[in-house]
Amino acid sequence: MATIEDRHYLTLAAIRRGKRGQPAEYLFNERQRIFTFQSESKVARLSAERLEEALESRRPVLARLDEKAGSIRQVYSLQTKGLAQFAAERAYLDKPEKTHSIDLSKIDPTKFNIVDHYLKAPIFLRCTRILPSYAKAKEIFDFCAKQSCHLGGPFDISPCIPFQYVRDGCYARAHKMRRIITKRYRYCCEKVFSFANVGNDRLAVRADKWGGCCVTWWYHVAPLIRVRLRFPFLGRDHSIVLAMVVDPGMFDKPVLLSSWLSAQENTVCNANAKVSKWSIQPGSAYAPANYQGTAFTTDANYTATDATLNAYKNLTTC
């Protein structure tokens, strides 16, 4: 996440036009949170014009954000040198997996999460070292959760992971957990992305772990693990492999993929809560690179990851 002081290089995913006096909403690929202008000052009007131009030209901007308030303070157009620096630092995922539309009301959760039955994602063929039991999945989850910045440490990793701040930063939290799963525990780890990118859809959750307020996003991402469960049936041992999500910001244990997706459709928090699309991507995918959710950036050296974790470590959700 390249910055100049408190300014950030950002790319526009979309602008949602305000209706009935509502402010326009600005969706950045590098942020899961939806941003607005909270004033009608000359600076705000000029910044809004620059964002319109950036969306049309598909060029990045340099922006100052109020992360706590979810507002845009000021936007600067990039000149040749800045554009070159942005291009040099940006790396994209090679050959992303497909993104799928979904209607959660029509899926069968008793089948949806079974890897060999429903989730025949091509990405799964790249790695066969799956978790051998739910107990191992819970061990990994608990280790990740103990790295939460709000616990005060000491931590086993650096920097800590700000699970207590779920308004933004999922991409960094997921990438740090991916490193733990693959490097410390040496198991496969994919990423699951959810999108609210149709009409006025938005992802909405109630942050029950952090005060109970409602939080909305335009996308979310977390590590996806495959877990083998064994059980006796008719005198023989059987097993199934389930897709489960590690997301200590939302849950207290690993949960089924369908449960993770469904939690983001809390219509009590927002009437437009809807998961429009979702996809399973390689663990190296970092953040979306377009509104459709068909392109992704990477962060091989964890530079953007650690910068984001440090920036959010003292923030709280509610």
Summary of the structure (lengths in Angstrom):
residues: 318
radius of gyration: 19.7
end to end distance: 24.8
largest distance: 75.1
contacts: 1003
relative contact order: 0.18
helix: 27%
strand: 30%
